[in-house]
Amino acid sequence: MKQRRLILIVAVVALLVVGGAYAAWSSRTTISVNASAGEMDVEISSVTVGTVSEYVQFGKDSISVSEDKKSATVSIENLYPGAEANATIVITNIGTIPVMLSSASQVRELAVNTKTNTNLSETAADILIVKYTATADTKNGLVKASDSSSQTTASLFQNTNIVIEAGKTIQIDMQITLDKNALDETENTLFTFQFVPMFVQPTGESATGESADGVPATEVSASESPTAQETAEPANTLSDFEKSFSETSSYIIEKIQDHYVQTGKYGRNWGTYAYSDIGLSASDLASPIDHVVYSPGGSTLSIRPEVGYTFSVQSVSGTDMKLPERYKWNLVYSNLTQKWYYHTINDSNEININTLSISRDK
């Protein structure tokens, strides 16, 4: 690796402190908007904690809402078989037009034994079960939908199609438990996961009977509508970008893989450990490389365009996608699947990384 490649990135890392452990996350709620008149926007307006079993460490400060109020990160410690913790997240439609819950993502960020400061095995980590119930007062009355998952990354509420009118809310109740057959190594564990709801503008008859004008929706950030600039072909693409990205990403991915081969586990995904565990340091990753910010963490590598630049990439199905830096989202490589994803590790978000290009914002 050339020396200039080793002067890599300083990652902007959000740290969550619970019992001395840290977690980093970067996803955001997504909604879809189209050319219809009106503004489309949602935000997490409140979080509350309900019944919590004895000895379980879980309170309101265990639920962290992202700065843009589009996602929530939940941390829970000392959960044991037979115990549970309950929480409620309320999402408000703060726009001027109806929105529809199209899906949600659960993304496990951390499963670490706080006594030994070691990550749990994949088998042990997947014994955290989260049951979700979505409730909304729609035009046609009270509507409920339920889903659950114990997977590290999961898609929830597929095709639920609950429509929330402007000014109204949808309530997401969570019941967090452990599988009754939880292994001994899950004792003293801190679990951290992110809940990311996804909204679209209704484009036809929904499950609640409401309808919109039928114009196809295009996925963009929750607070911004697409512009001609964002849908145009990328301009000013750097001639050496493809080679630079291939060299740098391959080098970091190789470091992640080497650590796993040598230790039998992935490195930690928070603080300076995300770098030092794989033989790098935060100072090595001090600045963008050819306008790309690289952030390793555990089994993943996240990349984001430098301020003033935009990624263009295609999904595996051939859909053109854009990711301006102002979205504060990432493209993510998972060593578990050896695939790249847009925004969240989810089958529906898989991308063809060979189509990646970068352009300067006008």
VOTOR-812824 format. One line per field, with one value per residue (C-alpha): x, y, z; residue in three letters. Coordinates in pm, whole numbers. Layout:
BEGIN
c1 = (X / ...)
c2 = (Y / ...)
c3 = (Z / ...)
code = (ALA / ...)
//
This chain:
BEGIN
c1 = (0 / 149 / 225 / -31 / -292 / -208 / -288 / -650 / -955 / -1070 / -1412 / -1684 / -1781 / -2085 / -2014 / -2274 / -2150 / -2324 / -2142 / -1806 / -1882 / -1923 / -2112 / -2113 / -2391 / -2480 / -2806 / -3102 / -3473 / -3556 / -3875 / -3973 / -4113 / -4241 / -4351 / -4683 / -4750 / -4671 / -4384 / -4310 / -4125 / -4133 / -3948 / -3923 / -4114 / -4086 / -3946 / -4069 / -3973 / -4233 / -4200 / -3842 / -3751 / -3537 / -3158 / -3195 / -3021 / -3257 / -3391 / -3497 / -3133 / -3076 / -3268 / -3071 / -3253 / -3034 / -2967 / -3202 / -3470 / -3496 / -3366 / -3328 / -3048 / -3140 / -2897 / -2982 / -2760 / -2789 / -3088 / -3146 / -3387 / -3732 / -3663 / -3793 / -3783 / -4047 / -4018 / -4228 / -4114 / -4359 / -4306 / -4492 / -4575 / -4451 / -4504 / -4811 / -4904 / -4976 / -4691 / -4701 / -4492 / -4342 / -4087 / -3834 / -3484 / -3333 / -2954 / -2747 / -2457 / -2310 / -2322 / -2035 / -1963 / -1896 / -1689 / -1442 / -1492 / -1522 / -1776 / -2028 / -2026 / -2281 / -2487 / -2496 / -2565 / -2873 / -3062 / -3183 / -3548 / -3730 / -4106 / -4257 / -4616 / -4704 / -5026 / -5176 / -5508 / -5583 / -5875 / -6036 / -5982 / -5718 / -5473 / -5212 / -4931 / -4678 / -4338 / -4033 / -3675 / -3365 / -3145 / -2839 / -2996 / -3361 / -3636 / -3961 / -4318 / -4285 / -4595 / -4767 / -4893 / -5016 / -5088 / -5032 / -5201 / -5019 / -4987 / -5069 / -4845 / -4757 / -4654 / -4392 / -4396 / -4089 / -4069 / -3707 / -3629 / -3368 / -3422 / -3498 / -3201 / -2952 / -2594 / -2391 / -2170 / -2465 / -2448 / -2332 / -2394 / -2456 / -2673 / -2707 / -2929 / -3071 / -3433 / -3482 / -3841 / -3896 / -4174 / -4304 / -4573 / -4884 / -4915 / -5247 / -5496 / -5323 / -5411 / -5609 / -5800 / -5632 / -5490 / -5263 / -5214 / -5032 / -4704 / -4414 / -4197 / -3821 / -3623 / -3439 / -3358 / -3637 / -3591 / -3511 / -3689 / -3502 / -3367 / -3263 / -2903 / -2935 / -3097 / -2851 / -2559 / -2252 / -2020 / -1651 / -1589 / -1228 / -1021 / -822 / -1118 / -1178 / -816 / -793 / -1113 / -1014 / -674 / -793 / -1109 / -935 / -655 / -892 / -1115 / -807 / -709 / -1059 / -1040 / -685 / -789 / -1074 / -850 / -591 / -826 / -1146 / -1353 / -1404 / -1258 / -1455 / -1668 / -1637 / -1380 / -1015 / -1057 / -1229 / -890 / -633 / -792 / -717 / -370 / -460 / -490 / -734 / -444 / -374 / -727 / -688 / -842 / -1046 / -868 / -964 / -1277 / -1386 / -1407 / -1343 / -1461 / -1390 / -1586 / -1617 / -1706 / -1793 / -1634 / -1838 / -1761 / -1903 / -1828 / -1629 / -1820 / -1920 / -1928 / -2189 / -2169 / -2356 / -2411 / -2653 / -2849 / -2805 / -3132 / -2992 / -3163 / -2958 / -2899 / -2730 / -2576 / -2474 / -2254 / -2527 / -2740 / -2481 / -2533 / -2286 / -2228 / -2145 / -1942 / -2022 / -1753 / -2025 / -2190 / -1898 / -2139 / -2191 / -2511 / -2669 / -2735 / -2832 / -2724 / -3038 / -3097 / -3313 / -3028 / -2756 / -2555 / -2312 / -1999 / -1836 / -2075 / -1960 / -1851 / -1810 / -1882 / -1835 / -2156 / -2228)
c2 = (0 / 332 / 572 / 820 / 544 / 493 / 853 / 748 / 873 / 1029 / 873 / 1072 / 819 / 855 / 693 / 547 / 491 / 222 / 51 / 143 / -6 / 194 / 155 / 347 / 380 / 583 / 472 / 701 / 658 / 681 / 796 / 824 / 1138 / 1228 / 1531 / 1567 / 1904 / 1916 / 1832 / 1481 / 1436 / 1228 / 1233 / 1030 / 1252 / 1055 / 743 / 583 / 278 / 40 / -274 / -392 / -713 / -701 / -673 / -575 / -245 / -58 / 295 / 589 / 689 / 346 / 465 / 715 / 905 / 1017 / 1388 / 1410 / 1214 / 951 / 641 / 506 / 301 / 77 / -66 / -325 / -501 / -800 / -950 / -1316 / -1594 / -1519 / -1147 / -875 / -502 / -292 / 39 / 259 / 482 / 735 / 863 / 1175 / 1277 / 1637 / 1691 / 1816 / 1496 / 1135 / 886 / 507 / 268 / 45 / -148 / -116 / -245 / -388 / -367 / -523 / -295 / -466 / -787 / -780 / -940 / -642 / -848 / -980 / -707 / -976 / -1000 / -1283 / -1553 / -1515 / -1800 / -1639 / -1291 / -1406 / -1505 / -1148 / -1142 / -816 / -823 / -514 / -390 / -89 / 97 / 392 / 575 / 596 / 735 / 393 / 342 / 186 / -36 / -270 / -481 / -707 / -850 / -990 / -1093 / -1235 / -1180 / -957 / -766 / -802 / -647 / -585 / -481 / -574 / -459 / -337 / -27 / 166 / 524 / 810 / 1140 / 1473 / 1562 / 1207 / 945 / 579 / 402 / 125 / -95 / -314 / -620 / -728 / -1080 / -1356 / -1697 / -1946 / -2154 / -1868 / -1986 / -1914 / -1672 / -1434 / -1348 / -987 / -898 / -553 / -564 / -259 / -247 / 20 / 49 / 226 / 277 / 333 / 549 / 619 / 839 / 626 / 563 / 380 / 194 / 100 / -154 / 120 / 228 / 565 / 663 / 916 / 1033 / 725 / 894 / 650 / 731 / 772 / 698 / 1000 / 1140 / 1215 / 1590 / 1662 / 1627 / 1512 / 1782 / 1787 / 1804 / 1481 / 1288 / 1404 / 1191 / 1240 / 1518 / 1572 / 1203 / 1163 / 973 / 783 / 717 / 357 / 256 / 449 / 300 / -52 / -24 / 135 / -67 / -394 / -313 / -241 / -540 / -760 / -628 / -712 / -1061 / -1122 / -1035 / -1282 / -1558 / -1498 / -1462 / -1641 / -1327 / -983 / -670 / -433 / -170 / 131 / 397 / 347 / -31 / -36 / 56 / -91 / -438 / -474 / -320 / 38 / 353 / 640 / 868 / 648 / 727 / 1100 / 1239 / 1133 / 946 / 1086 / 1230 / 907 / 858 / 499 / 364 / 3 / -151 / -515 / -719 / -415 / -134 / 182 / 450 / 798 / 1079 / 1380 / 1703 / 1855 / 1523 / 1263 / 886 / 735 / 359 / 99 / -161 / -524 / -486 / -191 / 97 / 419 / 548 / 862 / 932 / 1295 / 1357 / 1569 / 1256 / 1139 / 779 / 510 / 239 / -70 / -381 / -688 / -949 / -1191 / -1184 / -1038 / -794 / -416 / -240 / 104 / 259 / -61 / -426 / -567 / -791 / -524 / -270 / -476 / -277 / -345 / -178 / -194 / 83 / 324 / 669 / 1005 / 1359 / 1708 / 1887 / 2196)
c3 = (0 / -97 / 186 / 63 / 82 / 446 / 523 / 517 / 695 / 1011 / 1064 / 1230 / 1498 / 1719 / 2055 / 2284 / 2639 / 2845 / 3132 / 2984 / 2640 / 2320 / 1994 / 1666 / 1417 / 1111 / 948 / 907 / 848 / 481 / 321 / -42 / -200 / -546 / -739 / -556 / -393 / -25 / 206 / 326 / 653 / 971 / 1301 / 1619 / 1860 / 2186 / 2351 / 2673 / 2877 / 3019 / 3230 / 3288 / 3473 / 3787 / 3738 / 3372 / 3298 / 3072 / 3102 / 2889 / 2847 / 2689 / 2381 / 2175 / 1900 / 1611 / 1570 / 1273 / 1466 / 1193 / 1377 / 1729 / 1882 / 2175 / 2433 / 2698 / 2950 / 3186 / 3007 / 3100 / 2992 / 3129 / 3167 / 2938 / 2878 / 2705 / 2525 / 2296 / 2012 / 1867 / 1513 / 1399 / 1044 / 1056 / 684 / 501 / 314 / 422 / 459 / 459 / 667 / 400 / 609 / 890 / 957 / 1273 / 1264 / 1543 / 1629 / 1932 / 2136 / 2384 / 2719 / 2948 / 3192 / 2937 / 2673 / 2404 / 2124 / 2139 / 1875 / 1595 / 1744 / 2087 / 1951 / 1764 / 2081 / 2140 / 2034 / 1967 / 1912 / 1750 / 1739 / 1523 / 1607 / 1421 / 1421 / 1047 / 848 / 867 / 1238 / 1461 / 1268 / 1419 / 1272 / 1446 / 1358 / 1539 / 1477 / 1643 / 1338 / 1339 / 1049 / 965 / 753 / 938 / 854 / 489 / 293 / 611 / 428 / 731 / 625 / 870 / 796 / 833 / 1200 / 1316 / 1477 / 1462 / 1782 / 1777 / 2089 / 2152 / 2376 / 2420 / 2549 / 2527 / 2377 / 2657 / 2541 / 2571 / 2619 / 2932 / 2741 / 2703 / 3073 / 3137 / 2774 / 2636 / 2322 / 2100 / 1793 / 1568 / 1460 / 1127 / 1002 / 631 / 486 / 136 / -7 / -78 / -452 / -465 / -250 / 73 / 340 / 515 / 205 / 161 / -177 / -341 / -697 / -822 / -915 / -860 / -559 / -557 / -241 / -103 / 240 / 483 / 472 / 109 / -223 / -533 / -762 / -1122 / -1005 / -806 / -1090 / -1355 / -1471 / -1246 / -1355 / -1291 / -1216 / -1110 / -1366 / -1101 / -869 / -972 / -913 / -587 / -447 / -547 / -381 / -59 / 1 / -83 / 160 / 453 / 375 / 370 / 716 / 846 / 701 / 827 / 1183 / 1164 / 1028 / 1299 / 1598 / 1497 / 1559 / 1413 / 1565 / 1778 / 1606 / 1835 / 1917 / 1829 / 1866 / 1525 / 1379 / 1618 / 1621 / 1249 / 1262 / 1174 / 1381 / 1375 / 1280 / 976 / 863 / 900 / 580 / 278 / 0 / -339 / -177 / -2 / 376 / 490 / 828 / 935 / 1219 / 1321 / 1014 / 800 / 604 / 555 / 296 / 254 / 6 / 124 / 194 / -138 / -329 / -427 / -486 / -780 / -784 / -918 / -726 / -833 / -1022 / -1220 / -1040 / -1034 / -680 / -548 / -210 / -147 / 158 / 317 / 367 / 623 / 505 / 403 / 150 / 357 / 283 / 495 / 533 / 645 / 302 / 103 / -59 / -68 / 40 / 15 / 358 / 547 / 527 / 376 / 72 / -88 / -56 / -228 / -484 / -766 / -630 / -974 / -1084 / -812 / -924 / -751 / -866 / -727 / -624 / -831)
code = (MET / LYS / GLN / ARG / ARG / LEU / ILE / LEU / ILE / VAL / ALA / VAL / VAL / ALA / LEU / LEU / VAL / VAL / GLY / GLY / ALA / TYR / ALA / ALA / TRP / SER / SER / ARG / THR / THR / ILE / SER / VAL / ASN / ALA / SER / ALA / GLY / GLU / MET / ASP / VAL / GLU / ILE / SER / SER / VAL / THR / VAL / GLY / THR / VAL / SER / GLU / TYR / VAL / GLN / PHE / GLY / LYS / ASP / SER / ILE / SER / VAL / SER / GLU / ASP / LYS / LYS / SER / ALA / THR / VAL / SER / ILE / GLU / ASN / LEU / TYR / PRO / GLY / ALA / GLU / ALA / ASN / ALA / THR / ILE / VAL / ILE / THR / ASN / ILE / GLY / THR / ILE / PRO / VAL / MET / LEU / SER / SER / ALA / SER / GLN / VAL / ARG / GLU / LEU / ALA / VAL / ASN / THR / LYS / THR / ASN / THR / ASN / LEU / SER / GLU / THR / ALA / ALA / ASP / ILE / LEU / ILE / VAL / LYS / TYR / THR / ALA / THR / ALA / ASP / THR / LYS / ASN / GLY / LEU / VAL / LYS / ALA / SER / ASP / SER / SER / SER / GLN / THR / THR / ALA / SER / LEU / PHE / GLN / ASN / THR / ASN / ILE / VAL / ILE / GLU / ALA / GLY / LYS / THR / ILE / GLN / ILE / ASP / MET / GLN / ILE / THR / LEU / ASP / LYS / ASN / ALA / LEU / ASP / GLU / THR / GLU / ASN / THR / LEU / PHE / THR / PHE / GLN / PHE / VAL / PRO / MET / PHE / VAL / GLN / PRO / THR / GLY / GLU / SER / ALA / THR / GLY / GLU / SER / ALA / ASP / GLY / VAL / PRO / ALA / THR / GLU / VAL / SER / ALA / SER / GLU / SER / PRO / THR / ALA / GLN / GLU / THR / ALA / GLU / PRO / ALA / ASN / THR / LEU / SER / ASP / PHE / GLU / LYS / SER / PHE / SER / GLU / THR / SER / SER / TYR / ILE / ILE / GLU / LYS / ILE / GLN / ASP / HIS / TYR / VAL / GLN / THR / GLY / LYS / TYR / GLY / ARG / ASN / TRP / GLY / THR / TYR / ALA / TYR / SER / ASP / ILE / GLY / LEU / SER / ALA / SER / ASP / LEU / ALA / SER / PRO / ILE / ASP / HIS / VAL / VAL / TYR / SER / PRO / GLY / GLY / SER / THR / LEU / SER / ILE / ARG / PRO / GLU / VAL / GLY / TYR / THR / PHE / SER / VAL / GLN / SER / VAL / SER / GLY / THR / ASP / MET / LYS / LEU / PRO / GLU / ARG / TYR / LYS / TRP / ASN / LEU / VAL / TYR / SER / ASN / LEU / THR / GLN / LYS / TRP / TYR / TYR / HIS / THR / ILE / ASN / ASP / SER / ASN / GLU / ILE / ASN / ILE / ASN / THR / LEU / SER / ILE / SER / ARG / ASP / LYS)
//
